[in-house]
Amino acid sequence: MNADVFMMGEFEAVIPSDRLYAKNHMWAQQTDKGFRFGFSAYAVRLLQDVYFLDWEIDAPCEISPKQEMGSIESKKAESVIYSPCQGHLEQFNPSLLNDPSAINVDKYGEGWLFELVISNPDFLDAAQYIEHLGNVWQDAQRTIKGQMNQ
């Protein structure tokens, strides 16, 4: 797998170059039907140890950009999952509902979240995503340090 690396302090976030990325830290990989989405290594590192996943909408359906789709809980955070773009939601990864740990151990494989059919994909390539990470990493570090000082 060809990949670049973004350093999150002492931790590596591997960013495969065979897929695209949304600014909400999801990867997108084209399939026969549309695009399969999952969390990037950057997102998984910030979440740490995902243990709960819940979808608030049912597939199949139309979704809007930034639409609330569900929620995720981990060792470090509880977060809302937002749609990375507009499209037709085909399916959720059924195996994650019973055991979302694949997000932790195989984020670019069996840990995929959902599949969308998209008419106009507008995502970042790996190099653009790493540049984006460089811009947001400083804010993330301040947030992390703020949580540690509470």
LUMZA-799218 format. One record per residue (C-alpha): residue number from 1; residue in three letters; x, y, z. Coordinates in Angstrom, 1 decimal, padded with zeros to 4 digits. Layout:
N
<pt i="NUM" aa="ALA" east="X" north="Y" up="Z"/>
...
END
This chain:
150
<pt i="1" aa="MET" east="000.0" north="000.0" up="000.0"/>
<pt i="2" aa="ASN" east="001.4" north="003.4" up="-001.0"/>
<pt i="3" aa="ALA" east="001.0" north="005.8" up="001.9"/>
<pt i="4" aa="ASP" east="002.2" north="009.0" up="003.3"/>
<pt i="5" aa="VAL" east="002.6" north="009.7" up="007.0"/>
<pt i="6" aa="PHE" east="001.4" north="012.6" up="009.1"/>
<pt i="7" aa="MET" east="003.2" north="012.9" up="012.5"/>
<pt i="8" aa="MET" east="000.9" north="013.5" up="015.4"/>
<pt i="9" aa="GLY" east="003.6" north="014.2" up="017.9"/>
<pt i="10" aa="GLU" east="005.3" north="010.9" up="018.4"/>
<pt i="11" aa="PHE" east="002.4" north="008.9" up="016.7"/>
<pt i="12" aa="GLU" east="002.2" north="008.2" up="012.9"/>
<pt i="13" aa="ALA" east="-001.1" north="008.7" up="011.1"/>
<pt i="14" aa="VAL" east="-000.8" north="006.6" up="007.9"/>
<pt i="15" aa="ILE" east="-002.6" north="008.2" up="005.0"/>
<pt i="16" aa="PRO" east="-002.9" north="005.8" up="002.0"/>
<pt i="17" aa="SER" east="-002.6" north="007.4" up="-001.4"/>
<pt i="18" aa="ASP" east="-005.1" north="005.0" up="-003.0"/>
<pt i="19" aa="ARG" east="-008.1" north="006.9" up="-001.7"/>
<pt i="20" aa="LEU" east="-009.6" north="010.4" up="-001.2"/>
<pt i="21" aa="TYR" east="-010.3" north="012.3" up="002.0"/>
<pt i="22" aa="ALA" east="-012.9" north="014.6" up="003.3"/>
<pt i="23" aa="LYS" east="-012.1" north="017.5" up="005.7"/>
<pt i="24" aa="ASN" east="-014.1" north="015.8" up="008.4"/>
<pt i="25" aa="HIS" east="-011.4" north="013.1" up="008.6"/>
<pt i="26" aa="MET" east="-013.0" north="010.4" up="006.6"/>
<pt i="27" aa="TRP" east="-011.5" north="008.5" up="003.7"/>
<pt i="28" aa="ALA" east="-013.4" north="007.7" up="000.5"/>
<pt i="29" aa="GLN" east="-012.6" north="004.8" up="-001.8"/>
<pt i="30" aa="GLN" east="-014.4" north="004.2" up="-005.0"/>
<pt i="31" aa="THR" east="-016.3" north="000.9" up="-005.4"/>
<pt i="32" aa="ASP" east="-018.4" north="-000.5" up="-008.1"/>
<pt i="33" aa="LYS" east="-021.5" north="001.1" up="-006.6"/>
<pt i="34" aa="GLY" east="-020.1" north="004.5" up="-005.4"/>
<pt i="35" aa="PHE" east="-017.8" north="005.3" up="-002.5"/>
<pt i="36" aa="ARG" east="-017.0" north="003.5" up="000.7"/>
<pt i="37" aa="PHE" east="-016.2" north="005.8" up="003.7"/>
<pt i="38" aa="GLY" east="-014.3" north="005.2" up="006.9"/>
<pt i="39" aa="PHE" east="-012.3" north="007.2" up="009.5"/>
<pt i="40" aa="SER" east="-008.8" north="008.2" up="008.7"/>
<pt i="41" aa="ALA" east="-005.9" north="007.2" up="010.9"/>
<pt i="42" aa="TYR" east="-005.8" north="010.8" up="012.2"/>
<pt i="43" aa="ALA" east="-009.4" north="010.6" up="013.4"/>
<pt i="44" aa="VAL" east="-009.0" north="007.1" up="014.9"/>
<pt i="45" aa="ARG" east="-005.9" north="008.3" up="016.8"/>
<pt i="46" aa="LEU" east="-007.8" north="011.2" up="018.3"/>
<pt i="47" aa="LEU" east="-010.7" north="009.0" up="019.2"/>
<pt i="48" aa="GLN" east="-008.7" north="006.1" up="020.6"/>
<pt i="49" aa="ASP" east="-010.4" north="002.8" up="021.2"/>
<pt i="50" aa="VAL" east="-013.8" north="003.1" up="019.7"/>
<pt i="51" aa="TYR" east="-016.3" north="000.9" up="021.6"/>
<pt i="52" aa="PHE" east="-019.8" north="002.2" up="020.6"/>
<pt i="53" aa="LEU" east="-021.4" north="003.2" up="017.2"/>
<pt i="54" aa="ASP" east="-025.0" north="004.1" up="016.6"/>
<pt i="55" aa="TRP" east="-026.7" north="005.2" up="013.4"/>
<pt i="56" aa="GLU" east="-029.6" north="007.6" up="013.6"/>
<pt i="57" aa="ILE" east="-030.8" north="007.2" up="010.0"/>
<pt i="58" aa="ASP" east="-031.7" north="004.1" up="008.1"/>
<pt i="59" aa="ALA" east="-030.2" north="003.1" up="004.7"/>
<pt i="60" aa="PRO" east="-031.1" north="003.4" up="001.9"/>
<pt i="61" aa="CYS" east="-031.8" north="007.2" up="001.9"/>
<pt i="62" aa="GLU" east="-030.7" north="010.5" up="000.6"/>
<pt i="63" aa="ILE" east="-028.4" north="012.5" up="002.8"/>
<pt i="64" aa="SER" east="-027.2" north="016.1" up="002.8"/>
<pt i="65" aa="PRO" east="-023.7" north="017.5" up="003.4"/>
<pt i="66" aa="LYS" east="-022.9" north="017.7" up="007.1"/>
<pt i="67" aa="GLN" east="-026.1" north="015.9" up="008.0"/>
<pt i="68" aa="GLU" east="-026.0" north="014.2" up="011.3"/>
<pt i="69" aa="MET" east="-025.8" north="010.4" up="010.7"/>
<pt i="70" aa="GLY" east="-025.1" north="008.9" up="014.0"/>
<pt i="71" aa="SER" east="-022.7" north="008.9" up="017.0"/>
<pt i="72" aa="ILE" east="-019.6" north="007.2" up="018.1"/>
<pt i="73" aa="GLU" east="-018.1" north="006.7" up="021.6"/>
<pt i="74" aa="SER" east="-014.5" north="006.0" up="022.5"/>
<pt i="75" aa="LYS" east="-012.0" north="006.1" up="025.3"/>
<pt i="76" aa="LYS" east="-011.3" north="009.8" up="024.5"/>
<pt i="77" aa="ALA" east="-014.5" north="011.2" up="023.1"/>
<pt i="78" aa="GLU" east="-018.2" north="011.1" up="022.3"/>
<pt i="79" aa="SER" east="-018.8" north="012.5" up="018.8"/>
<pt i="80" aa="VAL" east="-021.5" north="013.0" up="016.3"/>
<pt i="81" aa="ILE" east="-020.8" north="011.5" up="012.8"/>
<pt i="82" aa="TYR" east="-021.7" north="013.9" up="010.0"/>
<pt i="83" aa="SER" east="-022.1" north="013.1" up="006.3"/>
<pt i="84" aa="PRO" east="-019.0" north="014.2" up="004.4"/>
<pt i="85" aa="CYS" east="-021.1" north="015.1" up="001.3"/>
<pt i="86" aa="GLN" east="-024.4" north="014.8" up="-000.4"/>
<pt i="87" aa="GLY" east="-025.4" north="011.5" up="-001.8"/>
<pt i="88" aa="HIS" east="-027.5" north="008.4" up="-001.6"/>
<pt i="89" aa="LEU" east="-026.7" north="006.3" up="001.4"/>
<pt i="90" aa="GLU" east="-026.6" north="002.7" up="000.2"/>
<pt i="91" aa="GLN" east="-025.6" north="000.8" up="003.4"/>
<pt i="92" aa="PHE" east="-023.8" north="000.9" up="006.7"/>
<pt i="93" aa="ASN" east="-021.2" north="-001.7" up="007.5"/>
<pt i="94" aa="PRO" east="-023.4" north="-004.3" up="009.3"/>
<pt i="95" aa="SER" east="-020.5" north="-005.9" up="011.2"/>
<pt i="96" aa="LEU" east="-019.7" north="-002.6" up="013.0"/>
<pt i="97" aa="LEU" east="-023.0" north="-002.5" up="014.8"/>
<pt i="98" aa="ASN" east="-022.2" north="-005.6" up="016.8"/>
<pt i="99" aa="ASP" east="-018.5" north="-004.9" up="017.2"/>
<pt i="100" aa="PRO" east="-017.1" north="-001.5" up="016.2"/>
<pt i="101" aa="SER" east="-013.5" north="-002.5" up="017.2"/>
<pt i="102" aa="ALA" east="-012.6" north="-003.0" up="013.5"/>
<pt i="103" aa="ILE" east="-012.5" north="000.8" up="013.3"/>
<pt i="104" aa="ASN" east="-009.5" north="000.6" up="015.7"/>
<pt i="105" aa="VAL" east="-007.6" north="-002.3" up="014.1"/>
<pt i="106" aa="ASP" east="-008.5" north="-002.2" up="010.4"/>
<pt i="107" aa="LYS" east="-009.6" north="001.4" up="009.7"/>
<pt i="108" aa="TYR" east="-008.8" north="001.2" up="006.0"/>
<pt i="109" aa="GLY" east="-010.3" north="-002.2" up="005.5"/>
<pt i="110" aa="GLU" east="-013.0" north="-004.0" up="007.6"/>
<pt i="111" aa="GLY" east="-013.5" north="-000.8" up="009.7"/>
<pt i="112" aa="TRP" east="-015.3" north="001.0" up="006.9"/>
<pt i="113" aa="LEU" east="-018.5" north="002.9" up="008.0"/>
<pt i="114" aa="PHE" east="-020.9" north="003.3" up="005.1"/>
<pt i="115" aa="GLU" east="-021.3" north="003.4" up="001.3"/>
<pt i="116" aa="LEU" east="-022.6" north="006.4" up="-000.7"/>
<pt i="117" aa="VAL" east="-023.5" north="007.0" up="-004.3"/>
<pt i="118" aa="ILE" east="-022.2" north="010.5" up="-005.1"/>
<pt i="119" aa="SER" east="-022.8" north="012.5" up="-008.3"/>
<pt i="120" aa="ASN" east="-020.0" north="015.1" up="-007.8"/>
<pt i="121" aa="PRO" east="-017.2" north="013.9" up="-005.5"/>
<pt i="122" aa="ASP" east="-015.2" north="016.8" up="-004.3"/>
<pt i="123" aa="PHE" east="-012.5" north="015.4" up="-001.9"/>
<pt i="124" aa="LEU" east="-008.8" north="015.9" up="-001.2"/>
<pt i="125" aa="ASP" east="-006.1" north="013.6" up="-002.4"/>
<pt i="126" aa="ALA" east="-003.6" north="012.3" up="000.1"/>
<pt i="127" aa="ALA" east="-001.2" north="015.2" up="-000.3"/>
<pt i="128" aa="GLN" east="-003.9" north="017.8" up="000.1"/>
<pt i="129" aa="TYR" east="-005.3" north="016.0" up="003.1"/>
<pt i="130" aa="ILE" east="-001.9" north="015.9" up="004.8"/>
<pt i="131" aa="GLU" east="-001.6" north="019.7" up="004.1"/>
<pt i="132" aa="HIS" east="-005.1" north="020.1" up="005.7"/>
<pt i="133" aa="LEU" east="-003.9" north="018.0" up="008.8"/>
<pt i="134" aa="GLY" east="-001.0" north="020.3" up="009.2"/>
<pt i="135" aa="ASN" east="-003.4" north="023.3" up="009.4"/>
<pt i="136" aa="VAL" east="-005.7" north="021.6" up="011.9"/>
<pt i="137" aa="TRP" east="-003.2" north="019.8" up="014.1"/>
<pt i="138" aa="GLN" east="-002.2" north="022.9" up="016.1"/>
<pt i="139" aa="ASP" east="-005.9" north="023.4" up="017.1"/>
<pt i="140" aa="ALA" east="-006.2" north="019.7" up="018.0"/>
<pt i="141" aa="GLN" east="-003.1" north="019.8" up="020.2"/>
<pt i="142" aa="ARG" east="-004.5" north="022.8" up="022.1"/>
<pt i="143" aa="THR" east="-007.8" north="020.9" up="022.7"/>
<pt i="144" aa="ILE" east="-006.0" north="017.8" up="023.8"/>
<pt i="145" aa="LYS" east="-003.8" north="019.7" up="026.2"/>
<pt i="146" aa="GLY" east="-006.8" north="021.6" up="027.5"/>
<pt i="147" aa="GLN" east="-008.6" north="018.3" up="028.3"/>
<pt i="148" aa="MET" east="-005.5" north="017.0" up="030.1"/>
<pt i="149" aa="ASN" east="-005.3" north="020.1" up="032.3"/>
<pt i="150" aa="GLN" east="-009.0" north="019.9" up="033.5"/>
END
